[in-house]
């Protein structure tokens, strides 16, 4: 009797938590869209750039550093765009699924972590070539933590499977 | 077997992250030290020479800026401590789903939101401009993750009771 009561309470807990996860994911998703839209608007309003890290390339004399700079810059653009899309998909998935522990969510987290690390590496290369200084932010760390989280989600997927089989 | 492998991978990555974060904090503190020292010396010299540091700021600005700065520093310290707690928790336990890890993620999320809000207020007071970063969103997502970890804790408990 007591065991069944406990099981009932646990499943109630899970339902409550799932509802809250979904709600917060939806809020985050809306906030992300609003933030992205505001940033895009800000991009065209001619805001002041604080420090110039752009490389002025001489078209007649392209060097290997210019090619590396361009490749790093393209990698940043690609990973930022892909990162935003992945984050959007991740929050959407979290807001929709019955359980947060699915292979798709785990893969999305892993990809998001990888994009963050690529952005950081690309940024370091660009700044180093353009300004000869090394500036490291915490994006690599966030990427690594997200990768760890993706593994945790894979672990959780197995637990979820076990729980579903038991019930 | 699969879960054991995953667990050892999680632990390894968490350990690397802890080492990286500590190295990052130490290097950042070391790099900041000369500037902070110079700033202190400049400020002290300016004060002794009778120079005014600010152009008569309004009283409400001073009254608001001080608690804002304190809240910002506190939130930052809590974020770093909670981050380290999270990584240590994940690199040690038998399972990543524990109450401790879930609480550390929640604290990190909430303190990031507080940090961003107080930073925005501080920037508004000092520069009279509104500047909002993305940290509050990261905080919100972390809060969602803390709930996911709590969900995982329930599953882990169920699994332990079944086996």
Interface residues (C-beta under 8 A of the other chain):
Chain A: X10 X13 X14 X17 X18 X20 X21 X24 X25 X27 X28 X31 X32 X35 X91 X94 X99 X100 X101 X136 X138 X140 X141 X142 X144 X145 X147 X148 X149 X151 X152 X153 X154 X155 X156 X158 X159 X160 X162 X163 X166
Chain B: X2 X3 X6 X7 X9 X10 X13 X14 X16 X17 X20 X21 X24 X87 X90 X95 X96 X97 X134 X137 X138 X140 X141 X143 X144 X145 X147 X148 X149 X150 X151 X152 X154 X155 X156 X157 X158 X159 X162
